[in-house]
Amino acid sequence: MRIVCTVTNDLSHDQRMDRICRTLVAAGHTVTLVGRTLPDSPPLADRPYQQHRIRCRYHDGKRFYAEFNLRLWRTLRHWDFDVCCSVDLDTLLAGWWLCRDGGRALTYDAHEWFSETPEVVTRPAVRKAWRTLGRWLVPRTDARYTVGPALAERMALDYGEPFGVVRNLPVKRPYTFSENTGGVILYQGMVNPGRGLETAVRAMQDLPDCRLWIVGSGPESGNLAALAEECGVSDRIWFAGFRPPDELPEITSRAWLGINLLEGDSPSYYYSLANKALDYVQTGLPSVQMDFPEYAALNREYGCFELLPELDAAALADLIRTLRNDPARYAALRDNCRRAAGELCWEREAPKLREIYAAVERDLRS
């Protein structure tokens, strides 16, 4: 099939979509990934699928979403394709408009529960608008899938349609972890609201022998830098900014502990399964995860995480100190990560994606 996947990012750092597009190409499909051009977008890397960027006048807020969907529709209406894969709710309106007359399939790849994200869930009018849009559009899709079982269950209840699961598992890599006692605590990912990074910065006040590396960029970067100055820990925090995906394994291998801290007030975060948690496992890096359903379920099976019951700086610092003072406990976590890495990899997850699109192809041909 000829498949077009649509996202609102600039394509340069979306590891999930890179894995998905490569897998679909390997299954015999022709794939084009469509995103947007940002003021600081780097050049596109060579990929085995086609890439296209759309330039917008606006870059956030309701004007951006309206403009992007309009420009997306205007661009793709001239293209010849069989399937439009709308990634998240913010591209689904254009996808439905392009596929509404039949003859094309519309799939929905939900990276998150869009109306329940931290940026939306606390704004009643905005949340209502996205919920209304989702409840109207999602039942009109031909296939739906998301990143974890708990999220799939919650969204199925919200939208009245079943969701498949394609987890954000990394490609299997050689085991590269080295004995590292330098106390480097690593966060990798978008620096967005609700990621618990303020808690991590404050915890550094009670962890004088540790350093924090924040590898990523986003709207909270400036606020976090100011907070680090205020807390007197800026000399032990490295704001690395965006790094290309192929650099991340080497950076991760130099860390002592990974963190994935999330605010539980957001249902999208509470039921999430973030790719960074699984990237840490694949690199053999023990990590701190929130005691939320998906992370707790993985920990029961593999024992590869330290779970944080509440997002609190003192509690986080105490957990990290305990781990620093217990080398045997840390070594057990590291060994469990190494064993889990063989199972929690994209090579085992990719067949689920291929089957979803094989079913879509059968329906199109029938």
C-alpha positions as CSV (number, residue, x, y, z in Angstrom):
1,M,0.0,0.0,0.0
2,R,0.9,3.7,-0.3
3,I,0.9,5.0,3.3
4,V,1.1,8.6,4.4
5,C,1.9,9.2,8.1
6,T,1.2,12.7,9.5
7,V,2.7,14.3,12.6
8,T,3.1,17.9,13.9
9,N,6.8,17.7,14.8
10,D,9.7,18.4,12.4
11,L,10.6,14.7,11.9
12,S,14.2,15.0,13.1
13,H,13.9,13.3,16.5
14,D,10.7,11.1,16.3
15,Q,12.2,7.7,17.0
16,R,8.8,6.0,17.2
17,M,7.8,7.1,13.8
18,D,11.2,6.2,12.3
19,R,10.8,2.6,13.6
20,I,7.2,2.5,12.4
21,C,8.0,3.8,8.9
22,R,11.0,1.5,8.5
23,T,8.9,-1.5,9.5
24,L,6.1,-0.7,7.1
25,V,8.7,-0.2,4.3
26,A,10.2,-3.6,5.1
27,A,6.7,-5.1,4.9
28,G,6.5,-3.9,1.3
29,H,4.6,-0.7,1.6
30,T,5.6,2.7,0.2
31,V,5.7,5.2,3.1
32,T,5.9,9.0,3.3
33,L,6.2,10.7,6.7
34,V,4.8,14.3,6.7
35,G,5.6,16.9,9.4
36,R,6.4,20.6,9.6
37,T,9.3,22.9,9.3
38,L,10.3,24.8,12.5
39,P,12.6,27.8,12.7
40,D,15.4,25.6,14.0
41,S,14.7,22.4,12.1
42,P,17.9,20.6,11.2
43,P,18.3,19.0,7.7
44,L,16.5,15.8,7.2
45,A,18.6,12.6,7.5
46,D,18.4,10.0,4.7
47,R,15.8,7.4,5.4
48,P,14.4,4.4,3.5
49,Y,11.0,6.2,3.3
50,Q,10.1,9.6,1.9
51,Q,9.8,12.7,4.1
52,H,8.0,15.9,3.6
53,R,7.8,19.1,5.7
54,I,5.1,21.7,5.7
55,R,5.9,25.3,6.6
56,C,3.4,27.1,8.9
57,R,3.0,30.7,10.0
58,Y,2.0,29.8,13.5
59,H,3.8,27.4,15.8
60,D,1.5,26.9,18.8
61,G,-2.1,27.4,20.0
62,K,-5.4,26.9,18.3
63,R,-4.2,29.0,15.3
64,F,-1.4,26.5,14.7
65,Y,-3.6,23.5,14.8
66,A,-6.2,25.0,12.5
67,E,-3.5,26.2,10.0
68,F,-1.5,22.9,10.1
69,N,-4.6,20.8,9.4
70,L,-5.7,23.1,6.6
71,R,-2.2,23.0,5.0
72,L,-2.0,19.3,5.5
73,W,-5.3,18.8,3.7
74,R,-4.3,21.2,0.9
75,T,-1.0,19.3,0.4
76,L,-2.2,15.7,0.6
77,R,-5.4,16.1,-1.5
78,H,-3.2,16.1,-4.6
79,W,-1.3,13.0,-3.5
80,D,-2.1,9.4,-4.6
81,F,-2.2,7.1,-1.5
82,D,-4.2,4.3,0.1
83,V,-3.8,4.9,3.8
84,C,-3.5,8.0,5.9
85,C,-2.0,7.3,9.3
86,S,-2.9,10.3,11.6
87,V,-0.5,10.4,14.5
88,D,-2.3,11.9,17.5
89,L,-5.5,13.9,17.6
90,D,-3.9,17.1,16.3
91,T,-3.6,15.6,12.8
92,L,-6.8,13.5,12.7
93,L,-9.2,16.2,11.3
94,A,-7.2,16.5,8.1
95,G,-6.9,12.7,7.9
96,W,-10.6,12.2,8.1
97,W,-11.3,15.0,5.5
98,L,-8.9,13.3,3.1
99,C,-10.4,9.8,3.6
100,R,-14.1,10.7,4.1
101,D,-15.2,9.8,0.6
102,G,-14.1,6.2,0.7
103,G,-11.5,4.3,-1.2
104,R,-8.9,5.2,1.4
105,A,-8.3,3.9,4.9
106,L,-7.7,6.1,7.9
107,T,-5.6,4.8,10.8
108,Y,-5.1,6.5,14.2
109,D,-1.7,6.1,16.0
110,A,-2.3,7.6,19.4
111,H,1.1,8.4,21.0
112,E,-0.9,9.9,23.9
113,W,-4.4,10.5,25.2
114,F,-4.4,14.0,23.8
115,S,-7.3,15.5,25.7
116,E,-5.8,14.3,29.0
117,T,-2.3,15.7,28.6
118,P,-0.9,18.2,31.2
119,E,-1.2,21.1,28.7
120,V,-4.9,20.4,28.1
121,V,-6.4,18.6,31.1
122,T,-6.3,21.7,33.4
123,R,-8.1,23.9,30.8
124,P,-11.8,22.9,30.8
125,A,-12.8,24.7,27.6
126,V,-9.8,23.5,25.6
127,R,-10.2,19.9,27.0
128,K,-13.9,19.9,26.1
129,A,-13.0,20.9,22.5
130,W,-10.5,18.2,22.1
131,R,-12.7,15.6,23.7
132,T,-15.6,16.5,21.4
133,L,-13.4,16.3,18.4
134,G,-11.9,13.0,19.4
135,R,-15.3,11.4,20.2
136,W,-16.5,12.5,16.7
137,L,-13.4,11.5,14.7
138,V,-11.9,8.4,16.3
139,P,-15.0,6.2,15.7
140,R,-14.6,7.1,12.0
141,T,-11.2,5.6,11.7
142,D,-10.5,2.1,10.3
143,A,-7.9,1.0,12.8
144,R,-6.5,2.4,16.0
145,Y,-3.5,1.6,18.2
146,T,-1.6,3.2,21.1
147,V,1.6,2.7,23.1
148,G,0.4,0.6,26.1
149,P,-2.3,-1.8,27.3
150,A,-3.6,0.6,30.1
151,L,-3.9,3.5,27.7
152,A,-5.6,1.3,25.1
153,E,-8.2,0.3,27.7
154,R,-8.9,3.8,28.8
155,M,-9.2,5.3,25.3
156,A,-11.4,2.4,24.2
157,L,-13.8,3.3,27.0
158,D,-13.6,7.0,26.1
159,Y,-14.1,6.6,22.4
160,G,-16.2,3.5,22.2
161,E,-13.8,1.7,19.8
162,P,-11.1,-0.9,20.5
163,F,-7.4,0.0,20.3
164,G,-4.5,-2.2,19.5
165,V,-1.2,-1.9,21.3
166,V,2.2,-1.2,19.6
167,R,4.6,-0.3,22.5
168,N,7.5,2.2,22.1
169,L,10.2,-0.5,22.3
170,P,13.7,0.3,21.0
171,V,15.6,-1.6,18.4
172,K,17.8,-4.2,20.1
173,R,21.3,-3.1,20.6
174,P,24.5,-4.7,21.8
175,Y,24.9,-4.5,25.6
176,T,27.2,-1.5,26.1
177,F,26.7,-0.6,29.8
178,S,30.0,0.1,31.6
179,E,30.7,0.2,35.3
180,N,29.9,3.8,36.1
181,T,29.9,5.2,39.6
182,G,30.1,8.8,38.7
183,G,26.5,9.5,39.9
184,V,25.2,10.9,36.6
185,I,21.4,10.9,36.6
186,L,20.0,11.1,33.1
187,Y,16.7,12.4,31.7
188,Q,16.2,12.1,28.0
189,G,13.2,13.4,26.1
190,M,11.1,16.5,25.6
191,V,11.4,19.2,28.3
192,N,7.7,19.7,28.6
193,P,5.3,20.5,31.5
194,G,4.3,17.6,33.7
195,R,7.6,15.7,33.2
196,G,8.7,16.1,36.9
197,L,11.9,17.9,36.0
198,E,11.4,20.6,38.6
199,T,11.3,17.8,41.2
200,A,14.6,16.4,39.9
201,V,16.3,19.8,40.0
202,R,15.1,20.4,43.6
203,A,16.3,16.9,44.6
204,M,19.8,17.7,43.5
205,Q,20.1,20.0,46.6
206,D,20.2,16.8,48.7
207,L,22.4,14.8,46.3
208,P,25.7,16.7,46.4
209,D,27.7,13.7,44.9
210,C,25.4,13.4,41.8
211,R,25.0,15.3,38.5
212,L,21.9,15.7,36.4
213,W,22.0,15.5,32.6
214,I,18.8,16.8,30.9
215,V,19.2,15.7,27.3
216,G,16.4,17.2,25.2
217,S,14.7,20.6,24.6
218,G,11.3,22.1,25.1
219,P,9.3,25.0,26.5
220,E,10.4,24.3,30.1
221,S,14.1,24.6,29.5
222,G,14.4,28.2,30.5
223,N,12.3,27.8,33.7
224,L,14.4,24.8,34.7
225,A,17.7,26.7,34.2
226,A,16.4,29.5,36.4
227,L,15.3,27.0,39.1
228,A,18.7,25.4,39.0
229,E,20.3,28.8,39.7
230,E,17.8,29.5,42.5
231,C,18.5,26.1,44.1
232,G,22.3,26.6,43.8
233,V,22.8,23.4,41.8
234,S,23.4,24.8,38.3
235,D,27.0,23.7,38.4
236,R,25.9,20.1,38.6
237,I,23.2,20.2,35.9
238,W,24.0,19.9,32.2
239,F,21.3,21.1,29.9
240,A,22.4,19.2,26.8
241,G,19.6,20.3,24.5
242,F,18.5,18.3,21.6
243,R,20.8,15.4,20.5
244,P,20.3,13.3,17.4
245,P,18.8,9.8,18.2
246,D,22.0,8.1,17.1
247,E,24.0,9.9,19.8
248,L,21.6,8.8,22.7
249,P,22.9,5.3,23.3
250,E,26.4,6.5,23.9
251,I,25.2,9.3,26.2
252,T,23.0,6.8,28.1
253,S,25.9,4.4,28.5
254,R,27.8,7.1,30.5
255,A,25.0,7.6,33.0
256,W,24.6,5.8,36.4
257,L,20.7,6.1,36.7
258,G,17.9,7.1,34.4
259,I,14.7,9.0,35.5
260,N,11.2,9.2,34.0
261,L,9.2,11.4,36.4
262,L,5.6,12.3,35.5
263,E,2.7,14.1,37.2
264,G,-0.2,11.8,38.0
265,D,-2.8,14.5,37.5
266,S,-2.7,13.9,33.8
267,P,-4.5,10.6,32.9
268,S,-2.4,10.5,29.7
269,Y,0.8,10.4,31.8
270,Y,-0.7,8.2,34.5
271,Y,-1.5,5.4,31.9
272,S,1.6,6.1,29.7
273,L,4.5,3.9,28.8
274,A,7.2,6.3,27.8
275,N,9.9,5.2,25.3
276,K,12.7,6.6,27.5
277,A,11.9,4.0,30.2
278,L,12.4,1.2,27.6
279,D,15.5,2.9,26.1
280,Y,17.1,2.9,29.6
281,V,16.3,-0.9,29.8
282,Q,17.8,-1.6,26.4
283,T,21.0,0.2,27.4
284,G,21.2,-1.7,30.6
285,L,20.6,1.4,32.7
286,P,18.7,1.1,36.0
287,S,16.1,3.9,36.3
288,V,13.5,5.5,38.5
289,Q,9.9,5.3,37.2
290,M,6.7,6.5,38.7
291,D,4.6,3.8,40.4
292,F,2.0,4.0,37.6
293,P,0.2,1.0,36.1
294,E,2.5,0.2,33.1
295,Y,5.8,0.7,34.9
296,A,4.6,-1.3,37.9
297,A,3.5,-4.1,35.6
298,L,6.8,-4.3,33.8
299,N,8.6,-4.2,37.2
300,R,6.6,-7.1,38.5
301,E,7.7,-9.1,35.4
302,Y,11.3,-8.0,35.1
303,G,12.4,-6.2,38.3
304,C,14.3,-3.5,36.2
305,F,13.0,-0.3,37.8
306,E,13.0,1.6,41.1
307,L,9.4,2.9,41.6
308,L,8.7,6.3,43.1
309,P,5.3,6.4,44.9
310,E,4.9,10.2,44.7
311,L,6.4,13.0,42.8
312,D,8.3,14.6,45.7
313,A,11.9,15.9,45.7
314,A,12.7,14.6,49.2
315,A,11.3,11.2,48.3
316,L,13.3,11.1,45.1
317,A,16.5,12.1,46.8
318,D,16.0,9.5,49.5
319,L,15.4,6.7,46.9
320,I,18.6,7.7,45.0
321,R,20.7,7.9,48.1
322,T,19.5,4.4,49.1
323,L,20.5,3.1,45.8
324,R,23.9,4.8,45.9
325,N,24.6,3.1,49.2
326,D,23.5,-0.4,48.1
327,P,25.7,-1.6,45.3
328,A,24.2,-5.1,45.4
329,R,20.7,-3.7,44.8
330,Y,22.0,-1.5,42.0
331,A,23.8,-4.5,40.4
332,A,20.6,-6.6,40.6
333,L,18.7,-3.8,38.7
334,R,21.4,-3.6,36.1
335,D,21.4,-7.4,35.5
336,N,17.6,-7.4,35.3
337,C,17.7,-4.7,32.7
338,R,20.1,-6.8,30.7
339,R,17.8,-9.8,30.8
340,A,14.7,-7.7,30.0
341,A,16.4,-6.1,27.0
342,G,16.2,-9.2,25.0
343,E,12.4,-9.3,25.2
344,L,11.6,-5.6,25.4
345,C,12.8,-4.7,21.9
346,W,11.2,-3.6,18.6
347,E,12.0,-6.8,16.8
348,R,9.4,-8.6,19.0
349,E,6.9,-5.7,18.8
350,A,7.0,-5.0,15.1
351,P,4.8,-8.0,14.1
352,K,1.9,-6.4,15.9
353,L,2.2,-3.3,13.7
354,R,2.5,-5.4,10.5
355,E,-0.6,-7.3,11.4
356,I,-2.6,-4.1,11.9
357,Y,-1.7,-2.9,8.4
358,A,-2.2,-6.3,6.9
359,A,-5.8,-6.2,8.2
360,V,-6.2,-2.7,6.7
361,E,-5.0,-4.0,3.4
362,R,-7.3,-6.9,3.4
363,D,-10.2,-4.6,4.1
364,L,-9.3,-2.3,1.3
365,R,-9.1,-5.1,-1.2
366,S,-12.4,-6.7,-0.1
